Amino acid sequence: MKIAFIGLGNMGGGMASNLFKAGHEVRAFDLSQDALKKAGEGGCATFGSIEEAIDGAEAVVSMLPNGAIVKDVYTAHVIGRAPKEAILIDCSTIDVATAREVEQLAADAGYAMVDAPVSGGIAAAAAGTLTFMVGAGKGAFKRAEAVLKDMGKAVIHAGDAGAGQAAKICNNMMLAIHMIGTCEGFTMAQKLGLDPQVFYDIASVSSGQSWSVTSYCPVPGVGPKTPADNDYQGGFATALMLKDLKLAMEAAATANMDPLLGRHAKDIYQAFAEAGNGGLDFSAIIKTV
């Protein structure tokens, strides 16, 4: 399949590479020349404009920083210019309202479009083991699934337009809360004289178990290798977690809900980021405990 890929950052670069490895013709675009060079070295064809990249494409995949950029890319460069038969797939994490607006604009112009944000981070993007949460009608989902399956381990139909974004921000709000609790639990255990490895062995098979404990332990040298073992470099940046928490708070407001722990988690991560830690992995929040 001929696939245009827009946005070749830490996540998009690995995703585009996996599409190429799966046998697709990948036509890549990014504003960064370094990102384009890396994509070219990985087998992708590279182009100097979105319009060139989408020429003749059967699918358009995007991985972009925020909703404003997504809206601009699709309204100014993709809708009305990509072939009408192309399935449009936005994998960015953006606000639900913008996702629904852009998908409606695409539908009005005769395109099928889905929102398909991801879970798994940079390592999963590179390994092709992402989880995609997809908002779309059933027909569009099936078409998108044929592309997404070559970049991930799971492709889940979350519901209609915007449902993928809703699932993503709810999931990441839970993750932020879990991680703060995990950090407090491990710190308290150490201060009470427990060996971190021993506490891990207990918590990982007890009622305190979570992904933050067993797969992403914030304590160096405990459990599987995580960013904690690399001085909290790499992984899922605090700034990105804060972005998702802000999106969650915006969505909660539209749903007339006040998520008490979610709001508190947002405040904790915001203070941590504003203290100059936005580039550290979100598990570095243990430094504040």
Secondary structure, DSSP 8 states (H G I E B T S, - for coil): -EEEEE--STTHHHHHHHHHHTT-EEEEE-S-HHHHHHHHHTT-EE-SSHHHHHTT-SEEEE--SSHHHHHHHIIIIITTTS-TT-EEEE-S---HHHHHHHHHHHHHTT-EEEE--EESHHHHHHHT-EEEEEES-HHHHHHHHHHHTTTEEEEEEEESTTHHHHHHHHHHHHHHHHHHHHHHHHHHHHHTT--HHHHHHHHTTSTT--HHHHTS-SSTTSSS--GGGGTT-SSSBHHHHHHHHHHHHHHHHHTT---HHHHHHHHHHHHHIIIIITTSBGGGGGGG-
